[in-house]
Structure formats: C-alpha cells, structure tokens
C-alpha cells in the first residue's frame, strides 16, 4: 500500500510539471521558424555558408604567413615563388573560381533550408489540424457513450422482467466498454499529437501544445484538383530542385578550375556548406592526370543530374497521389454524410422504440451504436484527409503560410 501511494505521488508530481500551451496556426509558423531544433540547426548551416563566401572573398587579399616567409628566404630567390599564394592570392585563377563556387554552395544550402523549413511546418500544421479534428471526433464518441449509459438501466430492467433474453445486460456492457476503449484510444492519440507538436515548436519536452482558434477550411467549398493545373507551378516553385540547380552550376566552375590547376590549386579552405566536390581527387599542376580529373567532375555532375531528376519525379508523384486521393475523398464525402445521417436515424428510431416499450433486441442496439460510431469515424477521416490534403497542396506550391519560405532567411 505504501509503495502504491509513493508511485501515485510520483505520477502526480510528474504530471503537475507539464504545461499546456494554446497554439494557433499563426503561432505554428512563427515557432517553427524561430524555435524548431531541426530548422535552427540548418539555419546555422546557412549562416556558415554565407560566412564562407565572405571568407573566400577576403582570402583573395594579401596575407602574411611568417613561417612560409622564413622558409622562402632560406631557399633563396626560387623560394620567393612559394609565397605568391600568400602575397598575391588573387593571381591564382582557382581562387576566383572558389569564390564563385562558394556563392553557389551557399545558394544551394539556403534553398535546402527553405525546403526543410516547409516540411517541418507541414508536419507541425498537420499535427495541429489533426489534434483539433480528433477532439471533435472524441466529443461525438463521448456523446454516443452517454446515450448508451442512458439506456443501461432500461436494459437491466427489461432483462430482469424477462422481456429481453438472459445475457443482454452483459452484451450491452461489452459495447459500453468497447466505446470507453475507443475514447481512451482517441485521448492517447490526441495527447501524443500535442506532445509531438510541442517538440516541433521547441517547447519543453513535458509540455503539450493545444489547438486554439483554428479556422478550418470548409471542405464543402473544395473543388476537384487537376494535376495539369499544378505541375508546372510545382516544378517552378520547388526549392529542392533549385538546390540541385545551384550545385549543377557550381559543377561547371569546378570543371573549369581543373584546367587552370597548372597555375596552382585553390589555397582557400573547403566549403562550410559541405560541398560534394571537396572530396573529388584533382591534379595539382600540369600533367597527364588532367583528363581523369575533369572526367570525375563530369561524372559527379551527371550524378547530381540523376538525383535532381529523381527528386523531380518524386515531387510529381507526390502531387499525383495527392490529386487522386483528394478527388476520391471528395467523391466519398457525400456518401459518408448520408451514412452518418442514416445511422443516426436508425439509432434514434431504435432507442425511441425501446424507451416506449417496443420489443427491441439488445443486439440491434449494440449493432446500431457500432454502426453509428463507425460512420462518424469514417466521415471524420475523410474530412481530415481533405483538410490535410489542401494544406499539403499549399506546401507543394508554396502558397498561403508556406509563402514565407520565399522571404528573407533568418
């Protein structure tokens, strides 16, 4: 008993530390940008990439390396050639190519950041919309539970009087327990969504984010989506593709730089953006390795082109699946509405008859209750997919809340 009390106190104390934060869709956009851990990490990468461009530009100016000067003096007049890259780094063509490359690498990093930000925002907005819609479903299932509770005493009295067969009460109670289990399942899903949303928004791990003042898009106003109407806009807006375009332009500069290696390779450091070209082998100077060195860069560019095409086809596939699913749900929505209306009508008819003393079997009541909840859940699922589908379309097109990605970087 003492151990049970200690455990209970621990659970209460742990639960008391959790805070609940009401969150709107506007709050989600702001917090994902400023407090999401993954977004902040990649924002730092953008900052480093921009700083690398500045570093590359300033490294074109003369600098002093004391040890190299001492070494050059000890080697005589020929040793002075070794300090050209320090005193006149701007005379090395590959240093200029490196500056151009860094600008493109920074551009690629920024485009990647914008795509990542949009993905994190999509997840966060989806969780918020899902949690709010699940709460509406929970309310409807709880109403069904109350309706069952109101019939419980009648079923007990009917079985006691013999107007219902033996075992009717137990069968009815099984249905009540089933509904309670559905309620707990929904509550767990809602709580998990709130916790996950809190993490995405950078809130403390034990806290929860609760939907607040959400104005849902009316699915009745939604119209069927045509794939052809969105494909060109999708490909033009995709920052994922723009990222590869920057890398492909950088590949051309890297290849051109290979031809000037006889004047010295770039003395500047590797890209902070994690350039895919930094690890490629190259020949320092003029020799027979020029051909293979250039072919390696060309091969790397072809790899990037293949990857870009794969990303492009993935985006097109995502749009195609979205269009098909959305239009199918739109067609199914009317059937789902009618199913809810009919199951509600059947439930009301049976319960009214039972309360008036008609011979209504408990199996009919249980089955009507189950059909009613299933119809409500199916309708709720369609409404949820429609709303999330519209939001995902905005993400692919960078519309509405996702338009912020086109603005200045943090």
C-alpha positions as CSV (number, residue, x, y, z in Angstrom):
1,X,0.0,0.0,0.0
2,X,2.8,2.3,0.9
3,X,4.6,1.6,-2.4
4,X,1.4,2.3,-4.3
5,X,1.0,5.6,-2.6
6,X,4.6,6.6,-3.4
7,X,4.1,5.7,-7.0
8,X,0.9,7.7,-7.2
9,X,2.6,10.7,-5.7
10,X,5.4,10.4,-8.2
11,X,2.9,10.3,-11.1
12,X,1.0,13.3,-9.8
13,X,4.2,15.3,-9.3
14,X,5.4,14.4,-12.8
15,X,2.0,15.3,-14.3
16,X,1.9,18.6,-12.4
17,X,5.1,19.8,-14.2
18,X,3.6,19.6,-17.6
19,X,2.3,22.9,-19.0
20,X,-0.4,23.3,-21.7
21,X,0.1,26.0,-24.4
22,X,-2.8,27.1,-26.6
23,X,-1.4,27.4,-30.1
24,X,-2.8,28.9,-33.3
25,X,-1.8,28.2,-36.9
26,X,0.0,31.6,-36.9
27,X,1.9,30.6,-33.8
28,X,3.0,27.4,-35.5
29,X,4.5,29.3,-38.4
30,X,6.4,31.7,-36.1
31,X,7.6,29.0,-33.7
32,X,8.8,26.5,-36.4
33,X,10.9,29.3,-37.9
34,X,12.4,30.5,-34.6
35,X,12.4,27.6,-32.2
36,X,12.2,24.3,-34.1
37,X,15.5,22.4,-33.3
38,X,16.0,21.0,-36.8
39,X,15.2,24.3,-38.5
40,X,17.6,26.2,-36.2
41,X,20.4,23.7,-36.9
42,X,20.0,24.2,-40.6
43,X,19.7,27.9,-40.2
44,X,23.2,27.8,-38.7
45,X,24.4,26.0,-41.7
46,X,23.0,28.7,-43.9
47,X,24.8,31.3,-41.7
48,X,28.1,29.3,-42.1
49,X,27.7,29.1,-45.8
50,X,27.2,32.8,-46.1
51,X,30.2,33.4,-43.9
52,X,32.3,31.1,-46.1
53,X,31.5,33.3,-49.1
54,X,32.8,36.3,-47.2
55,X,35.9,34.4,-46.1
56,X,36.7,33.3,-49.7
57,X,36.4,36.9,-50.9
58,X,38.7,38.2,-48.2
59,X,41.2,35.4,-48.7
60,X,41.8,37.0,-52.2
61,X,43.6,39.8,-50.3
62,X,47.3,39.5,-49.4
63,X,48.1,37.8,-46.1
64,X,51.3,37.1,-44.1
65,X,52.5,33.6,-43.1
66,X,55.7,34.2,-41.1
67,X,56.9,30.6,-41.3
68,X,56.5,30.5,-45.1
69,X,58.4,33.7,-45.4
70,X,61.3,32.3,-43.3
71,X,61.2,29.1,-45.4
72,X,61.2,31.1,-48.7
73,X,64.2,33.3,-47.6
74,X,66.2,30.2,-46.7
75,X,65.6,28.7,-50.1
76,X,66.9,31.7,-51.9
77,X,65.3,33.5,-54.9
78,X,63.4,30.4,-56.1
79,X,61.8,30.2,-52.7
80,X,60.1,33.5,-53.2
81,X,57.8,31.8,-55.8
82,X,56.3,29.8,-52.9
83,X,54.8,32.8,-51.2
84,X,52.9,34.1,-54.2
85,X,49.8,32.4,-53.0
86,X,50.1,34.4,-49.7
87,X,51.2,37.8,-51.1
88,X,49.1,37.7,-54.3
89,X,46.4,35.1,-53.9
90,X,44.3,36.9,-56.4
91,X,46.8,35.9,-59.1
92,X,45.7,32.2,-58.7
93,X,42.6,31.7,-61.0
94,X,41.3,28.8,-59.0
95,X,40.9,31.1,-56.0
96,X,38.4,33.2,-58.0
97,X,36.6,30.0,-59.1
98,X,36.4,29.1,-55.5
99,X,34.6,32.3,-54.6
100,X,32.1,31.6,-57.3
101,X,31.7,28.1,-56.1
102,X,31.1,29.2,-52.5
103,X,28.4,31.6,-53.6
104,X,26.6,28.7,-55.4
105,X,27.1,26.3,-52.4
106,X,25.6,29.0,-50.1
107,X,22.7,29.4,-52.5
108,X,22.2,25.6,-52.5
109,X,22.3,25.5,-48.7
110,X,19.7,28.3,-48.5
111,X,17.4,26.5,-50.9
112,X,17.7,23.3,-49.0
113,X,16.9,25.2,-45.8
114,X,13.7,26.6,-47.2
115,X,12.5,23.2,-48.3
116,X,13.3,21.7,-44.9
117,X,11.5,24.6,-43.2
118,X,8.4,23.9,-45.3
119,X,8.5,20.2,-44.4
120,X,8.7,20.9,-40.7
121,X,5.9,23.5,-40.9
122,X,3.8,20.9,-42.9
123,X,4.3,18.4,-40.1
124,X,3.5,20.9,-37.3
125,X,0.4,22.3,-39.0
126,X,-0.7,18.7,-39.8
127,X,-0.4,17.7,-36.1
128,X,-2.3,20.8,-35.1
129,X,-5.2,20.2,-37.5
130,X,-5.2,16.5,-36.7
131,X,-5.4,17.1,-33.0
132,X,-8.2,19.6,-33.4
133,X,-10.3,17.3,-35.6
134,X,-9.6,14.3,-33.3
135,X,-11.0,16.4,-30.5
136,X,-14.2,16.9,-32.5
137,X,-14.4,13.2,-33.1
138,X,-13.8,12.5,-29.4
139,X,-16.8,14.7,-28.5
140,X,-19.1,12.7,-30.8
141,X,-17.9,9.4,-29.4
142,X,-18.4,10.6,-25.9
143,X,-22.0,11.6,-26.8
144,X,-22.5,8.1,-28.0
145,X,-21.2,6.8,-24.7
146,X,-23.7,9.0,-22.8
147,X,-26.5,7.7,-25.0
148,X,-25.6,4.1,-24.1
149,X,-25.4,5.0,-20.4
150,X,-28.9,6.4,-20.6
151,X,-30.2,3.1,-21.9
152,X,-28.3,0.9,-19.4
153,X,-30.9,0.9,-16.7
154,X,-33.7,0.1,-19.2
155,X,-31.8,-2.9,-20.5
156,X,-31.2,-4.2,-16.9
157,X,-34.9,-3.8,-16.0
158,X,-36.0,-5.5,-19.3
159,X,-33.8,-8.5,-18.7
160,X,-35.0,-8.7,-15.1
161,X,-38.6,-8.7,-16.3
162,X,-37.9,-11.3,-19.0
163,X,-38.7,-9.1,-22.0
164,X,-35.0,-9.4,-23.1
165,X,-33.1,-12.7,-23.2
166,X,-30.6,-13.5,-20.5
167,X,-27.2,-12.1,-21.1
168,X,-28.5,-8.9,-22.7
169,X,-27.0,-6.8,-19.9
170,X,-23.6,-8.3,-20.3
171,X,-23.7,-7.9,-24.1
172,X,-24.7,-4.3,-23.6
173,X,-21.9,-3.7,-21.1
174,X,-19.4,-5.1,-23.5
175,X,-20.4,-2.5,-26.0
176,X,-20.1,0.2,-23.4
177,X,-16.6,-1.0,-22.5
178,X,-15.7,-1.0,-26.2
179,X,-16.8,2.6,-26.6
180,X,-14.8,3.6,-23.5
181,X,-11.8,1.9,-25.1
182,X,-12.3,3.9,-28.2
183,X,-12.4,7.1,-26.1
184,X,-9.2,6.2,-24.4
185,X,-7.5,5.5,-27.7
186,X,-8.5,8.8,-29.1
187,X,-7.4,10.6,-25.9
188,X,-4.0,8.9,-26.3
189,X,-3.7,9.9,-29.9
190,X,-4.6,13.5,-29.1
191,X,-2.1,13.6,-26.2
192,X,0.7,12.1,-28.4
193,X,0.0,14.7,-31.1
194,X,0.1,17.5,-28.6
195,X,3.4,16.3,-27.2
196,X,4.9,15.9,-30.7
197,X,3.7,19.3,-31.7
198,X,5.3,20.8,-28.6
199,X,8.6,19.3,-29.6
200,X,8.4,20.6,-33.1
201,X,7.6,24.1,-31.7
202,X,10.7,24.0,-29.4
203,X,8.6,23.7,-26.2
204,X,9.9,21.8,-23.2
205,X,9.6,18.0,-23.6
206,X,7.0,17.5,-20.9
207,X,4.7,20.2,-22.3
208,X,1.7,20.0,-24.6
209,X,0.5,22.3,-27.4
210,X,-3.3,22.5,-27.7
211,X,-5.1,23.8,-30.8
212,X,-6.6,27.2,-30.3
213,X,-8.7,29.5,-32.5
214,X,-8.3,27.2,-35.5
215,X,-10.4,28.3,-38.5
216,X,-10.7,25.2,-40.6
217,X,-11.2,25.4,-44.3
218,X,-14.7,24.4,-45.3
219,X,-14.3,21.2,-47.3
220,X,-17.7,21.9,-48.9
221,X,-16.0,24.7,-50.8
222,X,-13.3,22.4,-52.1
223,X,-13.3,21.6,-55.8
224,X,-11.7,18.7,-57.6
225,X,-8.0,19.2,-58.3
226,X,-6.5,18.9,-61.8
227,X,-2.9,17.6,-61.9
228,X,-2.1,19.5,-65.1
229,X,-3.1,22.8,-63.4
230,X,-0.4,22.4,-60.8
231,X,2.6,20.5,-62.3
232,X,4.4,23.5,-63.9
233,X,3.9,25.6,-60.8
234,X,5.2,22.8,-58.6
235,X,8.4,22.4,-60.6
236,X,9.0,26.1,-60.7
237,X,8.5,26.6,-57.0
238,X,10.3,23.6,-55.6
239,X,13.3,24.7,-53.6
240,X,14.5,21.1,-53.7
241,X,15.1,21.4,-57.4
242,X,16.6,24.9,-57.0
243,X,19.2,23.4,-54.6
244,X,20.3,21.0,-57.3
245,X,20.4,23.7,-59.9
246,X,22.9,25.7,-57.8
247,X,25.1,22.6,-57.4
248,X,25.0,21.9,-61.1
249,X,26.1,25.5,-61.9
250,X,28.9,25.0,-59.3
251,X,30.0,21.8,-61.1
252,X,30.7,23.9,-64.2
253,X,33.0,26.2,-62.2
254,X,34.7,23.2,-60.6
255,X,35.4,21.6,-64.0
256,X,36.7,24.9,-65.4
257,X,39.0,25.2,-62.4
258,X,40.6,21.9,-63.2
259,X,42.0,23.3,-66.5
260,X,43.8,26.1,-64.5
261,X,45.5,23.8,-62.0
262,X,48.8,24.3,-63.7
263,X,48.7,27.8,-62.2
264,X,48.0,26.3,-58.7
265,X,45.0,24.8,-57.0
266,X,42.9,27.0,-54.8
267,X,44.5,27.8,-51.5
268,X,41.2,28.5,-49.8
269,X,39.6,26.1,-47.4
270,X,36.9,23.6,-48.0
271,X,33.2,24.7,-48.1
272,X,31.4,25.0,-44.8
273,X,28.3,24.0,-46.8
274,X,29.7,20.5,-47.3
275,X,30.4,20.7,-51.0
276,X,30.1,17.4,-52.8
277,X,33.1,18.4,-54.9
278,X,35.6,18.9,-52.0
279,X,36.5,15.2,-51.8
280,X,37.0,14.7,-55.5
281,X,40.6,14.0,-56.5
282,X,42.4,16.5,-58.6
283,X,45.8,17.0,-60.1
284,X,48.0,19.8,-58.7
285,X,49.8,21.3,-61.6
286,X,50.1,20.4,-65.3
287,X,50.3,16.7,-66.1
288,X,48.6,13.6,-67.5
289,X,46.1,13.5,-64.7
290,X,44.1,16.4,-66.1
291,X,41.8,14.2,-68.3
292,X,40.7,11.8,-65.5
293,X,40.3,14.8,-63.1
294,X,37.9,16.5,-65.5
295,X,36.1,13.3,-66.2
296,X,35.5,12.7,-62.5
297,X,33.9,16.2,-62.2
298,X,31.7,15.5,-65.2
299,X,30.7,12.2,-63.7
300,X,29.8,13.9,-60.4
301,X,27.7,16.4,-62.3
302,X,25.8,13.5,-64.0
303,X,25.2,12.0,-60.6
304,X,23.7,15.3,-59.5
305,X,21.5,15.4,-62.7
306,X,20.3,11.9,-62.0
307,X,19.5,12.9,-58.3
308,X,17.7,16.0,-59.5
309,X,15.6,14.0,-61.9
310,X,14.7,11.6,-59.1
311,X,13.6,14.4,-56.8
312,X,11.6,16.0,-59.6
313,X,9.8,12.7,-60.3
314,X,9.2,12.2,-56.6
315,X,7.6,15.6,-56.4
316,X,5.4,14.9,-59.4
317,X,4.5,11.5,-57.9
318,X,3.5,13.2,-54.6
319,X,1.3,15.7,-56.5
320,X,-0.3,12.8,-58.5
321,X,-1.1,10.8,-55.3
322,X,-2.4,14.0,-53.6
323,X,-4.7,14.8,-56.5
324,X,-6.1,11.3,-56.8
325,X,-6.6,10.9,-53.0
326,X,-8.2,14.3,-52.7
327,X,-10.6,13.8,-55.6
328,X,-11.6,10.4,-54.4
329,X,-12.3,11.6,-50.8
330,X,-14.3,14.5,-52.3
331,X,-16.5,12.0,-54.1
332,X,-16.8,9.8,-51.0
333,X,-17.7,12.7,-48.7
334,X,-21.3,12.8,-49.8
335,X,-21.7,9.1,-49.2
336,X,-20.1,9.5,-45.8
337,X,-22.5,12.3,-44.8
338,X,-25.5,10.1,-45.9
339,X,-24.1,7.2,-43.9
340,X,-23.9,9.3,-40.8
341,X,-27.4,10.6,-41.2
342,X,-28.9,7.2,-41.8
343,X,-27.0,5.5,-38.9
344,X,-28.1,8.4,-36.6
345,X,-31.7,7.9,-37.8
346,X,-31.6,4.2,-37.2
347,X,-30.1,4.7,-33.7
348,X,-32.8,7.3,-32.8
349,X,-35.6,5.0,-34.1
350,X,-34.4,2.0,-32.1
351,X,-33.8,3.9,-28.9
352,X,-37.2,5.7,-29.1
353,X,-38.9,2.4,-29.7
354,X,-37.1,0.8,-26.8
355,X,-38.0,3.6,-24.4
356,X,-41.6,3.3,-25.5
357,X,-41.6,-0.4,-24.6
358,X,-41.3,-1.9,-28.0
359,X,-39.6,-5.3,-28.3
360,X,-36.1,-4.1,-29.4
361,X,-33.3,-6.6,-29.0
362,X,-30.1,-5.6,-27.3
363,X,-28.1,-6.9,-30.4
364,X,-29.9,-4.4,-32.5
365,X,-29.0,-1.6,-30.1
366,X,-25.4,-2.7,-29.9
367,X,-25.1,-3.0,-33.7
368,X,-26.7,0.4,-34.3
369,X,-24.3,2.0,-31.8
370,X,-21.3,0.4,-33.5
371,X,-22.5,1.4,-37.0
372,X,-23.1,4.9,-35.8
373,X,-19.6,5.3,-34.4
374,X,-18.0,3.7,-37.5
375,X,-19.9,6.1,-39.7
376,X,-18.8,9.1,-37.7
377,X,-15.2,7.9,-37.7
378,X,-15.3,7.3,-41.5
379,X,-16.7,10.8,-42.1
380,X,-14.2,12.4,-39.8
381,X,-11.4,10.6,-41.6
382,X,-12.5,11.9,-44.9
383,X,-12.8,15.5,-43.6
384,X,-9.4,15.2,-42.0
385,X,-7.8,14.0,-45.3
386,X,-9.4,16.8,-47.2
387,X,-8.1,19.5,-44.9
388,X,-4.6,18.0,-44.7
389,X,-4.6,17.5,-48.5
390,X,-5.4,21.2,-49.1
391,X,-2.6,22.1,-46.7
392,X,-0.2,19.7,-48.4
393,X,-1.1,21.3,-51.8
394,X,-0.2,24.7,-50.3
395,X,3.1,23.2,-49.2
396,X,4.0,21.8,-52.7
397,X,3.0,25.1,-54.3
398,X,4.5,27.3,-51.5
399,X,1.2,29.1,-51.1
400,X,-0.5,30.6,-48.0
401,X,1.5,30.0,-44.8
402,X,4.3,28.4,-46.8
403,X,4.9,31.6,-48.9
404,X,7.1,32.7,-46.0
405,X,9.8,30.4,-47.4
406,X,10.2,32.8,-50.3
407,X,11.1,35.6,-48.0
408,X,14.5,36.6,-46.4
409,X,16.3,33.9,-44.5
410,X,16.6,34.2,-40.6
